Structure formats: structure tokens, C-alpha cells
């Protein structure tokens, strides 16, 4: 996680596939990871909001997995199994986020962050000039089930997290 520490030689050792991506604030770091990965001869795949909005900036990656991961990652994996792992992979479908798994909060160190973000919805019917939500998630709002959201909160509690929670909702 380049938000909390730089990559080390130990991080690169034994790595065959580099998966990276993020939002606009991570763009410079993501591009550096792609360049270093290519320099080291590693297969590199990139995804996330910024690569989806500006795929031309990320053309040096072997694969671009664009749009929402739940719908686009399976396209990439199917192509990988067919021996065609390179290219752009983006589903035209918007996934049912009530089927989105609980994030792997166990993979992060809570002490490295001021807060944890939980997403409750995607998509927006409006066309505000300052926002790109409709480009990323479409105009039809999709909302997680209340039980699903409570399960995410419970997972954080079970992992010992007791800090600030940022609720990300495109229409809240």
C-alpha cells in the first residue's frame, strides 16, 4: 500500500503478477508501479476509477480491467484462461452490489489509516458538473442491503476496529 510505505526489494521478490490501480490521487504512484513492473519484466494489470476514466494514461500495463471489478475481473480471468491475458477488459453490465463480498479488511493495518471507508451505493440519477460518478457507475442508483452493510460493520468490529468510519454513498 503506497499510501503508507514505499515498495521494497522484498515486495518485488518472487512476484509474477502485479495488480495495481486506484483513484486520481494515486495516479502518479500507480504509473510508477507500472513502469517499475515493466522494467522488471513483470506482467502488470491495472484497474480502478482513474484507469477507467483515463485508460490512455495506463496503456503500458499488460491488461486494463476497467469499470466495476465485480463485472470486469471475470472477463479478464476468462481471457487469461484462454491464454489471452492482455488487452482491455470492461463489462457493459453494472453488477448487483448486493452480491458484493465484504471487503478484506483483514489485509490492512488499521493503525495506518485515519478512517475506514464503507460504500453503501453506486450510481446517481443526477448530472452535477463537478462529479464523475455517472461516468464510473451509471445513472441508476444501486444500493447494498442494510444487512449487508451491518455485516461489514460487524466485520470491522470483529477485527478490533474502533475508529472513524467514512460512509461513501453516491446519493447520501
N, C-alpha and C positions, 0 to 999 in steps of 0.2 A: 504494500500500500504506500504509494509515493507521497501520500498526504502526511505520513508520519515518519518515513525514513527512506533514504536512497537504497537502490538495489546494490547488492554486494556480489562479489565473485561467487560466494557460496549460493546465492539465489540463482545464478545462471548455471551453475554446475549441474549436469545431468538433465537439463531441461531440453525437451524435444519440441514442445509446442508452447508458444507464448500467446496468451489471450489477454487483451488489454482493451481499454476504452474508457469512456466517461463523458462528462458534460464539458461545456465550453471552458470552465476554469481549469480543467485537466488537459486541455488540448496540447500545450507545449510539452508536458511530461509524457503524454501518450505518443506524440510524434517522436520524441527522443527514445522511448522504449522501442518503437517500431524500427528506427534507424539502427539502434544498437543490436536489436534482434537480427536484423538482416545482415549486419556486419559479421555477426557470429554464425550466420548460416542457419538460423532457426526459422521454422515455419511459424508465421505470425498471423493471427486473426484479430480483428478489431470490431467493436460494436459500441452501441450506446447512443445517447441523444446527439452528441456533436458529430460523430461519424455519419449518423443518419441525416443530419441537416446539411453536412458539408462533405459528402463522400469523396470528392475530388482531392481533398487535403490528405486523405488516408490511402491513396492508390498504391502506395508502396507495400502495403500489407498483402499477404498472400490471399486472404479472404476478408471480405467485409460482410458482417452479419448485421443487417440494418433493420430498423423498425423495432417492434417489441419482441424480446427474446423468446417468449413462450411460443410464438408463431414462427420465427425465423431460424432459431437454432436447429429445430428438426429438419428444415430444408438443407442447411449446411451439413448436418450429420448424415442425411440420406445421400447427399452428393459425395461426402467423404467415403461412405461405404461402397459407393460405385467407383471409387478411385479418381474422383474429380473434386478434390478439396479446395480448388482455387476459384476465385471469382466473387461476384456479389450475390448475396442471398437475402431476399426480403419477401416476406409473405404479404399478400394483399389483404389478408384477414386480420381482424382485430381479435385478440384472444379473449376468452371468457375469464376475467380476472378472479372470479370466484373459485377457479381451479388453480390459481397461482399458489405454489407451495410457500410455506413460511420461510422467510429469508434465513440463511445460515449465519445467524448472529454469533454462533459459537466459534466462528472463524476470525472474529475481530477481537481486539483488546479494547474493552470499554474505556480504559484509562487514557487511550489515545485520542478520544473524541469528547467534545463538549456536550454532544447530544446524539441520540439515535433517531433516525427518520423512519417513519412508518407511512406507507402510501395507502390511502383509502379509496381513491378513484383515479380513473384516467379518462381523458376526453372532455370536451366542452362545446356547448352549442353556440357560444359567442365568438366574436371576431375582433377582440381587442387588439389595437395596433401595437402594443408593447409585448405581446405574448405569442409564443410559438407552439403552445400546447396542441392546437388543432393540426399543425403540421406533423407533430410527432404521434399524437394519439387519436386524431379524428374529432368529429363534431358530435358524436354520440357518447354521452357520459356512460361509463361502466363503473359499477360500484362493488366493492367487496361486501360480503355478508357480514353483519355485526358479529356473529360467532367466529368468523374467520379473523376479524380484527382483534377480538378479545383473545383468541388463541395466540396471536402474535405478541400481544401484551403479556400474556401468561408465560410465553417462552422467554421473553426478556427477564421477567421476574424469576423464573426458574433458574436462569443463568446467573442470577445475582445482581442484575442491573437495577439501579435505583435512581438513575439520573433523569435529566430532561429528555422529553420525547417530542420531536418535531413532527406534526401531522401534515403530510403532503396530500392535498386534495385539490384537484383542478377547479372545483366549484364551491369550495367551502366559504 
